[in-house]
Amino acid sequence: MNKETEIKLRVSRDTLAALREHPLLKKRNKSGWEQRDLLNQYFDTPERDLAKAKVALRLRRDGDQVIQTLKSRGHSVAGLSERNEWDWYLTKAKLDPKKLDDSCWPASLAELDKKQLKPIFTTDFVRERAEIAWGRGKAKVVIEAALDLGKVIADGQQEEICELELELRQGEPDALLELASELAADLALMPCDISKAERGYRLFDAASYAVSLPLPDLSADASLDDSVAAIGWHLLGSSQRLAEQYRFNGHWRLLVDWLEQLSELRALLGSLGQAAPRASSSELRQALDALLNDWRPRIQAGQHDEAARQNAPALFAVELEAPRWGQFSLQTSRWLLARAWTAARNNRGNRQGAAPLGNWLPTLIAEEGADLRLKRYQQQPEDLAEQLPRIERLLVWLRLARHLLEVPEADRLYGELSKLHDLALQPLDDEQRDLRASQAQIVQSQKAWRELVK
């Protein structure tokens, strides 16, 4: 068994050609580009049992070699993935179920009759591969770069494969992100953790590519630093998957949800006080603000205008054809992996970062809630929009960690505060004034609010 650590980056054909000649890759290319035709047949049962178990089984013809491979889903977020992989070299292009024993086969499939395994789709592509190596401090880094161009074919449908894969052979995972970030400085690279197998399944069923990631497993005794990392990876990974699926099918709700993930990430950064000194997140906040400032008005317009919704996929395609989205995604991944917010903070910041989440969170809500001054907005509802950043800081923590609050009806508080947030986004008229004032009073009357914001 091998552990595969890689990052996938969706690119255009022009970008693929530019990568082949990129000065950075040329300088570090130790092997030259080697081209191969890779013909891949994937197998599953008619009920897609392997897909449900998050494993992929394929036969690959690579020149004269036939390789049977089983891959587990493993851990994948924001394009950076770690998976277990088993390879067997066969003498003929025929699946050998006997290789799929208890040493690799998932326990959840123990009762599966392997005779049900049938070919279901193919991924055929040309791969240009090179060994990229350089010194990083005192350590050596070796990465296999692969430029893949071809197609997935399933059930009479097909989708183009056009991507850069960077697989770590030697060194630390941050080296993958570092190299990708350097390439993304002037090229549009879209980190994307959808595998070629998932693309094949998606052609059968567009909903099979799950855009919802499991919620982070937050506990009261986890440190604030650990909780920030878990939430940050969750929000970034969710935004990546939403971007990929919206690019694929253009469903409006996906774009709305994409913006919400970015808004929550921005709110998270703004909620941390001295645990994350402003200088440590300055570049990240600027990149986020630029995205939000461009896309919030477009999505707000699309909530009331069908033409704006129809135009949005073309605008999003333009976004993905520029370097900005890839630069932001990779910058955020590196920030999270390095826990950059912990650098150069003072002793008070270190104490806050080490504080148990169950102790820190009620204090945050009490302080933000008091500063929100809901009573004022019952008399001056027209000014509520100025408090949107504070409301969003409260909401990101209430959405993901309200189960840690030892107060009654925390779920209801989250729901009522969400309604107030939505009203604050609406154009103001007499009806909206009344609705805002009423909702501010409703939030203030919640049992959880009264107990938390004393």
N, C-alpha and C positions, 0 to 999 in steps of 0.2 A: 504493500500500500504506500502511496505517496500522498503528501499533503500539498495541494496546489494553492498558491497565493498569487492572485492576479488582479488586474484591473482592466475592464473592458471600456472602450471609448468609441462611441458611434461617430462616424465621420462621413463626409461627402466624398465622392470620387475625386474631386479636385484636391481635397485635403489629403486623401490617401496618396496621390501622386506627389504632393508636396512633402509628405513625411519621408518618402523614399529618398528624397534629395535634401532633407533637412540638415543644416550644418552640424547641429549637435549630435544627431545620430551618425552622421558621417565620421565625425571626430572620434566617437566612442565605439564604432562598429569594428569588432575584432574578427569577424568571419566573412563579411560580405553578405549580400542578400542571396539566399537560396530559395528557389521557387519549386513548389510542389502542388500537384492536383490532389485534393483530399475529397474522397467520395465516402459519404457517411450514411448509413442506414440505421434509424432508430427503431427500437422495439418496445412494445407495451401490450397489454391485454385490451380486448375490446372495451372494457370498462375503465381503462386508463388507471389501473391500480398502481403502476410505478410512478406515474405523475403525482397521484395522491400521496404517495410515500416520499415524495421529494427526491427521487433518484432518477437517473437517466442511464439507459443501456443502449449501446451502439456497437456496430461493426464499422471499422474504418479501413478503407483501402488507401494505403500510402505507398505509391509505386508498386513494388512487388510484395510489400508486407500487408498482412491482414491483422488488425488489432481489435480485440474485443475489450471494451472499456465500460466500467460501471462507475458512475459518479454520484456522490451524495450531494444534497443541497448545501450542507454546511452553513457557514455564517457568511452573509453577504449584505453589505450596506453601502450605499452611495457609490456603487461601482467597484468597490474593493471587496474581494471575496476570498474566503478560505474554504476549500472543499477537499474531501477525501476522494482519492481516485485509485482504482485498481485496473491494471492493464494485463492482458494475456495475448501473446503472439500465437496466431493460429496458422495451420498449414493450408486451410481452405476457407473461403468466404461463406462460412456457415456458422450460425450461432451455436455455441457450446454451453448449454445450460448447466452441465456438470461443474463448470468453473464457479458457478454462483452458489457457493456453499456458505456455511454459517460464519466463516471468517470475514465475509463482506456483505452478505445478503441481509437486508433489514429484518429485524425480528417481527415487525408488523406485517411482513409478507411471508412469514414462515409457512403458512398453510396454502399459499398460492401454488396452483398447478402450473409449472413453468412451460408445459406444453401449450398453454394459452398464449404465450408470447408470439406476437406476429409483427412483421414490418408495418410501420404506420406513417413515417415520413422520412424524407431525405434532406440533408444539408450538403450541398456540393459547392465547393469553392476552391479558388486558387489562393494558396498561402505563400507569401514571401516572408522568410524568417531570417533573423540575424541575431547574433550574440552581441549585446551592448554591455560594455564593461568600463568601469572607471574607479578611481580611488576616492573614497569619501571619508575624509579624515584619515585615520589609521586603518580603516576597514576597506575591503574590496567589495564592490557591488557587481553582480552579474545578473542581467535581465535579458530574457528572450523577448524580442519584439517581433510581432507577427502582424502583417498587413493582409487582411482577409477580404476577398471580393468574390461574391457568388450569390447563391440564392437558397432559400428554404422552400421545399415543395411539399404540400400536404393537401390531400383531398381535392386535387384539381386547382388549388390556389398556390400562390407563391409570394414571397417577400424577399427583397434584396438584402444580402449580407454585405456590409461595407463598414469595417471596423478595424481599430487598432487594439491588439491585446498585448499587454505587458505582463509577463510572468516572472516572478522572482525566483532566481536560481541560487543566489548567494547575497546575503546582506539583510538589512532590516526592512520591514514593510514601508516605512516612510520613504525609502529610496524610490519605490514605485511612484508614490505621489509626487515626490520631488521631480522626477524625470517627466511625469505627465504634466506637472505645473509649468515646467520650463518649455515644453512643447506647446502648451496652451497659451503661452504669452502672445503668440501671433497666429494661432490656428484654432479653428472651431472644433473642440473635442468635447463630446457629451458623455460624461461618465454614466454608465448604464449597466445595471446588474442583471439584465435579462439575458439568459443563455440562449444559445442556438436551439437547444431542445425546447425551451419555453416558447420560442418563436414558432416552432412547429406546432406545438399544442395550441397556441393562440390562433393559428389559422383554422383549426377545428372549432374553437370556441373563444371568441374575443374576450370573454369574461374570465378565462382560465388564468390570465396573468393578474395575480392579486395585487392591487395597488395599496391595500391596507396591510401594514406591518403590525406584528404583535406589539401591544403597548409595552413600554419599558417597565421592568419589574422593580418598582420603587418600594423601599421599606423605610420605616421610621428611623431605624438605627444606621442606615447608610449615610455616608458623609454627603455634604452639599456638593463637593467636587465630583464624587462618583455619580450623583444624581444628575448634575449638569451634563456630564459626558453621556449618560444613558439617554437623556431627553434630546440632547443635541444630535446624536447619531440617529435617533428615531425620526426627528423632524427632517433632517437632511435626506435620509434614505427615503422617507415618504414623498418628499418633494421630487426626488429623482424618478421614482416609479410613476408618480402622477404625470410628470413631464413626458416620460416615455409613452405612456398610454394615451395621453392627449395628442401627442404627435402621431400616434397610430390611428386613432379613430375620431378625434376632434369633438368628443362629447363635452358640452359646455361645463357640466358640473365638475369634471376633472380639473379644468382650468381654475374654477373658483376654489376648489380644495387645494390646488397647488399654491395659490396665493395665500391661503389661510396657513399653510405650513410655514411659508416664509415669514408671514406676519408673527406667528408664534415664536419662530426662531429669533426674530428681532426683539420681541417682548422678553424672551428668556435672557438675552444679552443685557437688556436694560434693567433687569430685576436683581442683579447679583451684588450691587454695591461694591464694597471694598474687597469682596471675594474675587472680583474680576476687575482690576483697575482699567479705567477707560482706555489707557494707552495700549493695553493688551488686546483689545478688540476693535481698535479704531478703524483699521483697514476693512475688517469684516463688516462692521456696521455701515461704513460708507458704501460698500458693494451691495449690501442688502437694501439700503435706502434708495440707491439708484434703481434697483429692480422694482421695488415697491412703488416708487414715485412714477415709474412708467406704466406699471400694470394695474395699479389700483383704479385710476380713472377709466381705463379701458374696461375693466370688469364691472365697475359701477355703472358705466354706460350700457354694458351688455345686459344688465339685470332688467332694463326697461326697454331695450331697443334690439329687435330681432336682427337688424342689419349689422349692428355691432357684434352680435354673437356669430353671425355668418362670416364676418371679416376676421375674427380672432385667429382661426387656424393659420391663415396666411401670415398674420403678424407674428405669431408664435414661431412659424417656420423661419422667418427673418431673424428672430431672436436666436434660434439654434444655429443659424448659419454664421453668426458672429461669435467671436471668442468669449464674450462676457459670461454666458451661463457656465461654460466649462471652467473658466478661471475662478468664478465664485465657488463652484462646487468643489473644486480641488483645493482651493484656499481654505474652505471650511473644513474639509476632511483633514488637512494637515493641522489646522488649529485644534481640532478635537483630538486627533491622535497624539499630539504633543502636549495636550492640556495646557495650551499657551497662556490661558488666563491665570495660571498659578505662578507664572514667572514674575519676578520683580514686584511682588506685592508685600505690604508691610505686615507686621506681626498680627495686627487686628484682622487683616485680610486672611492670613493663614488660619487664624482661629475660626473665622467664619467658614472658610472652605472645609475645615475639618469637623464642623458642627454637625450633629445628627440632623437629618432632614426633618424629623418629627419635632425638633425644638426650633429650628430655623423658620419653618414654613408659617406657623401661627404668628410669629413676630413680623414677618414680611406682610402678611395679610392685614394685621392690625395697623401697621404703619401706613401701608398704601390705602387701606380703607378709610383711615382718619383723614389722610390728605385728599381723598376723593370728595369729601364734604358734600354728601348727597343731599343734605337739607337745602343747600344753596341752589342746587339745580332743580329742586321742586318749584322755586320761585323764579329761577332764571334758566329755563330749559334750553334757551337758544345758545348758551355757552357750553353745553355738555360736550360738544365735539372736541373741545380743547383737552378733555380728559381721556380721549381715546387711548393714548399710550398707556396711561395708568390702568384703565379698565382691561386692556389687553395683557398687561403684566399679571394682573390678578387671574385672568381667565386661563392663561397657559398653565399655571400651577393648579388651579382648581380642576381643569380638565384631566390632568394626568396624575395628580397627587391628592385629590380631595378625600380619598379613602383613608388617608393618614390623619385627618383632622378629627379630633375627639369632640365633635359638636353635632347637634341634631340637624337632620335634613340638609346635609352638605350638597347632595345632588340637586335639591330644589334651589338652593342658593346659586349654584352654577347655572342652572337653567334660566333663572330670573335675571341674573347679571348678563347672560348672553343676549337676552331680549333687549336689555338696555343698550348694550353695545350695538346691536343691529339698528335700533332706533336712532342712535347717535350718528349713524352713517347715512340716514335718509335725508333728502332735501327738506328744509324746514318750512312748514306752513302752520296755520292755526291748529289743524288737527294733530300735526306732529308735536307741536308745543305741548298740547294737553297729554298726548300719549307719553312723551318723555317725562313730564312732571309726575304723572301717575306711576310710571314704571320705576322712577327713582324712589318714590315712596314705598313701592312694593318691595324693592331690594332692601331698603333700610328697615323694613318691618320683619324681615326673615329672622327666624330664631338663630340660625347659624351666624348671620351678620351681627346681630346684637351681642352674641357671646364672643365673637372674634374681635369686633371693633368696639371696644368698651370705652 
